[in-house]
Amino acid sequence: MPSDLELKRLAWRAHHRGTKEADLMIGGFFDAHHAAWDRDERAQFEAILEEQDVDIMAWALGTAQPPERFQGPMIEALQKLDYIRIAR
């Protein structure tokens, strides 16, 4: 089980990327999925957070292939984009 401090740190990093678009995409993904992640999935998400926002967003949009180390269920969930809330 992640500590409150670990989750707060990951949430902050996911929501404070540098652009509003990245904050919404990466932060929204964290909000929608983090509760179901095990330790390995949290570690993988943390590794993804080390990458450049433009790369993460390109992987999500399908305009670039993610590195092999990130390919799998997490990137597939990121690519669904069903976690992004759009203000109307």
JOHU-V911428 format. One record per helix or strand of 2 or more residues. SS is the DSSP state (H for helix, E for strand). FROM is the first residue (numbers start at 0). TO is the last residue. If there is no record, write none. Layout:
ss = (SS & SS)
from = (FROM & FROM)
to = (TO & TO)
This chain:
ss = (H & H & H & H & H & H)
from = (3 & 19 & 38 & 52 & 67 & 72)
to = (14 & 35 & 48 & 60 & 69 & 79)
